Amino acid sequence: MTFPSPDTVHPVTLPDGSALPNNVFLKAVIDHPRIEVGDYTYANDFDPPADPAGWAGRIAPYLFPPSSDRLIIGKFGQFAHGVRFITHSANHDMRGFSTFPFAIHDPDRFMAYPASLPKGNDTVVGHDVWIGADARILPGTQIGSGVIIGTGAVVGGTVPDYSVVVGNPGRVIRRRFAPDVITRLMMIAWWDWPIEKILAHEALITGADIDALEAL
């Protein structure tokens, strides 16, 4: 069994041998000082950037090198078409009498504007997180591992591990597993295993036998 390296730009190979152009491993295409992406996290977009380097701007269009906050994404994430991280630099300064961003209309001051905003919290996405089409993740959101976010959801705050979130505003409608199972899954942390071990035990990881998975 072969599996693509996390540095592969287009990791899905079609039956005819061609690469699927709208699917990328984000670690392979993002080189941004404020974005960290774990191995094997992919994004899929039906209108992908012509230049793979454009993926940083696609998923986090308001995050600039001088921004004060970061976007930190774990391993094995799955991001559908239209997912956007609305990071802190999308905000307007609300401390004065006007929120109008005069500086962005002056080329000499444009890049300095994000750093002039009050410092925002990092946006953090855990491991094995599936984010549905057109979801919006708000500044400073903390998403746990194993989370599923529904199509079109607008998510903020803290999302517990293995939750299902839907709606605007996003709300947790259920936990995917019983609390004790979630605790055990977080201790197993299969996403930190070597890829060879993950593939050897894929059936257990995608299955639901916690005792067998724990016994490895």
Salt bridges, closest charged atoms under 4 A:
GLU36 OE2 - ARG70 NH1 3.05
ASP39 OD1 - LYS27 NZ 2.55
ASP45 OD2 - ARG58 NH1 3.32
ASP45 OD1 - HIS81 ND1 3.01
ASP93 OD2 - ARG95 NH2 2.68
ASP106 OD2 - ARG109 NE 3.21
ASP122 OD2 - ARG70 NH2 2.81
ASP192 OD1 - LYS75 NZ 3.01
ASP211 OD1 - ARG184 NH2 2.59
GLU214 OE1 - ARG184 NH2 2.68
